[in-house]
Amino acid sequence: MDVSDTQLNYLYQKASLFVFPSLYEGFGYPLLEAFKAGCPIAASNTSCIPEIGGDAIAYFNPYETGSIYDAMNSVLNDTNARTNYMQKGFERLKLFPIEEQAEKTLKLYNEIATG
C-alpha cells in the first residue's frame, strides 16, 4: 500500500499489534512511529531493535515461527500486557525524539554525500 504519513499513523492507531519481523534495521523508525501512535509491538530480537525498543516490545526470534506466534499471542490475548507495552512505548519514544533523529540522519547522509 502507498499511504501518506497521516494514513500510516491512522493505521498504527487502529492496529491491535504491529509485527516487525525485520532481520536488519539501520535505526528502526517504524518502531518509533508505532510508539507514537500507541500501537503495541512484537518484533525481532535482532539488530538495533532491542536497543530502540528496550522493554516496550514483545520480542521474538525471527527465524522461529513458534517464537513469532508466542510473542504475537502474548500481546493480543493479554490486555494488561498490551497496555503495559503501549505505556512503555510512550516512555521509550521520549528517548528518541523523531524530529531530532530525522535531523541527525539527514546530516549523516549529507556528510556521506559530500564526502
C-alpha positions, 0 to 999 in steps of 0.5 A: 500500500502507498499511504501518506504519513497521516494514513500510516499513523491512522493505521498504527492507531487502529492496529491491535499489534504491529509485527516487525519481523525485520532481520536488519534495521539501520535505526528502526523508525517504524518502531518509533512511529508505532510508539507514537501512535500507541500501537503495541509491538512484537518484533525481532530480537535482532539488530538495533531493535532491542536497543530502540525498543528496550522493554516496550516490545514483545520480542521474538526470534525471527527465524522461529515461527513458534517464537513469532506466534508466542510473542504475537499471542502474548500481546493480543490475548493479554490486555494488561500486557498490551497496555503495559507495552503501549505505556512503555512505548510512550516512555521509550519514544521520549528517548528518541525524539523523531524530529531530532533523529530525522535531523541527525540522519539527514546530516549523516547522509549529507556528510556521506554525500559530500564526502 
